[in-house]
């Protein structure tokens, strides 16, 4: 599987993309990742069938099951009755054991963007390696731009290929899925990512492409705001 294919596959995972959005909007204090090596990573419990099992869970496991069940992520509104237990058990059954709820700080007034998490998760799916700094958090766009990672920088945009990582400006990063050749506008690219601040067709996990008629699109290959890297 290529990195571009891994990124497309990740973007099609609704469970993960929804968790990104819920983390971004502070509906919950965690997001799902296929990478168990991240800081704050929490695995699915081995079993869950009773309130005794509930009492034995870690606070992170309780938070994950509470969120998945439609309760507050603090589990503050979970009551020990049959109805709530049934909801929690259903959420447990639906929790894919290959996904780890990841708890990163999200308590400030500003919203946390997860464009770097999407790129890091894609790289992990591609080669099983953690694209992380010493704190076991994925490298952010500025760290990539400043050459603090193992990624190699493209000398010129003409070398860009599908699977390259593009830093847009200094604060956003995506993975290129294909290149676009246009008759009117300059050549561009399609890319997939997260942290775009919207949902629907242009939201997390969706592929966005350079326009065929506008020569000033963000995804123009020769846009001086873009910097290209590769593994």
N, C-alpha and C positions, 0 to 999 in steps of 0.2 A: 504494500500500500504506500502511495506517495504521500508527502505532507499535505498537498492540496486535497487529496482524497480523504485523508484523515480529518482535515478541517471541515470539509463538506459533511462528512458523516457526523461529526460532533454537532454541527449546526442543525442537523436534522433530529437530534435527540431532544425532544420537547421537555422531558423531565429536567435535564440539565439546564436548558435555556430558560425555562420557567424559574428555576432556582436562582439563576443569575439575576433575573429581573426582580424577584422577590427580595433578594439581598440588596440590590441597588435601591429599591424603593423602601427599604427598612421594614418590610412586612415580616421578615425573619432575619436572624443574625448569622446565617450560614448559607453556603451554596454547595451543590453537589460537584464532585470532581472524580474522574477515574483514577487519579493519582493518590495513593495512600501515603506518600512520602512528604506531603505538604504539612507545614505547621498547622496545628489545630484540627488535624484529620481524625474523623471518628467513624469507626466501622459499624455495620449493622450488628445488633445483638445476636448471639447464637440462637436464642429462643425467646419467645414472648407469648405468654398465654394467660397470665394471671396478674393480680395486683401485687403479689409477692415478687414476680418477675420485674414489675414496674419499679418497685422499691430498690431493686438491685442494680438498676440501670445507672449509668453516669449521667450527669446533668446535661451533657451534650447529646446523648442518646435520647433522653427525655425531650429535649428541645426539638430534635429532629422529628420524632414521632408526633409530638404535639402539633408542629407546623403542618406535617403531612396529613394530620387528621382534621385540620381546620380550626384547631385551638390556637391560643396565643403561644408564641414560641417560648415564652417563659414557663409554660404549663400552669400558669396561675389560675386558669379557669377549668382545669381538668378536675372532675369530681369522681370519687370512687363509687361509681354505679355501673350497672350492666351496660347501659347505652354507651357511656364513654369508653368502657373497656372494649366493646365491640368495634367502635370507631378506631381505637388505637391498634387493635389486632388487625383490622383491615389494612391500615397504613403500613403495619409491619410486613404483612404478606406482599404488599406492593413495592416495598423498598428493594430495589435491585442491589444485591450484595456486592456487585462490582463497582458500585458508586459509594463514595465516602463523603459524608457531610463535613464541610470544612469551615471552621469557625475563625474568622479574622475580625479584627476590630472594626466596628461599624457604628460607633456610638456618637460620633461627632455630628455637627449640624449639617455638614455637607454630605452629598450622596457619593458613594464609592462606585467608580466605574470598573468594569471587569474585562476590558479589552485585552489586558495582558494575561488574564486568567484563560481566556479563550485560546490565545496563542500558545500559552504554556501547556494547556490540556491537549491541544492538537499535537504539539511536539511529543508529549508523553504517549499519546495513542500511536504516533508514527514510529518512535524508536525506544519507548519505555524508559526514557531518560528524563530526569527532572531538570527543567530549565529554570533553576532557582538560584537566588543569592544565598549568602550564609545564613540568613534568617528563615530559610525554607519557604520564602514567598517567591512567586514568579517575578522575574525581572520586569520592571515597568518600562514604558516607551523611552523615557529620558535615559535610563541606564543603557538601553539598547543603543540609542543614538550616540551616547558618549563612549561607546566601545567597551563597556564593562562586562560584556558577555563573550561567549565563544563564537558568536555569529561573525561571519565575514561580510564586509561591506562591498557592494557592487561599485566598481569604479565609474561606470556610466550606466544610464538608464537603458541603453541599448542592449545590455547584457541580461536584463531582467527576464526571469522565467517563472512559469507556474510553480508554486511552492515557495517562492520567495516571501520574505516578511517585509512589509512596508510600514515605515513609521511616517505617519501623516502629521506634519508640523512637529511638535515636541511632546504631544500628549495623547496620541492615539496610535494604535497598531493593529494591523490586520494581516491576513494571509492571502496572497494572490492565487486565484484559482485558474485563471486563463487570461490570455492576451487578446486585445481587440484591435482589428485593423479597420480604419474608417476612410471613406473617400473624401469627406468634407473636413471633419475634425481631425486633430492629431490622434495618433494611435494611443490606446489606453489599455486598461486592464479591468478585470472583474476581481472582486475580493470578498472574503467572508470574515466576519468578526462579531464582536459584542461591544457593549458599552456605548451604543450609538444614541441613547437617550430617547428612543422611540420603540414602538412595537409594530406588529403587522408586517407588511411586505419589506420594510426597510429596517426591521428590528434585529434583535440578537439572533445570530445564526443564519440570517438570510444573505444570499449573494447579491451584491450591488455592483453595477457595471458603469463604465464610462459612457457618456452619451455620444451618439453618433454625429450630432450636429453642433454641439457647444464646444468650442475650443478652449474653454476655461474650466473644465470639470476638474473636481478633486482627483479623479482617477486617470488623468492624463499621465502618460509615462514620463513626459518631460516637465511635469509640474515641479518647479524648484522647491516646493514645500514637502516633497516626498523624498525619502531616503530608503534605499533598498538593501536588504541583507539576505544571506542564505546560510544554510547549515553546512 
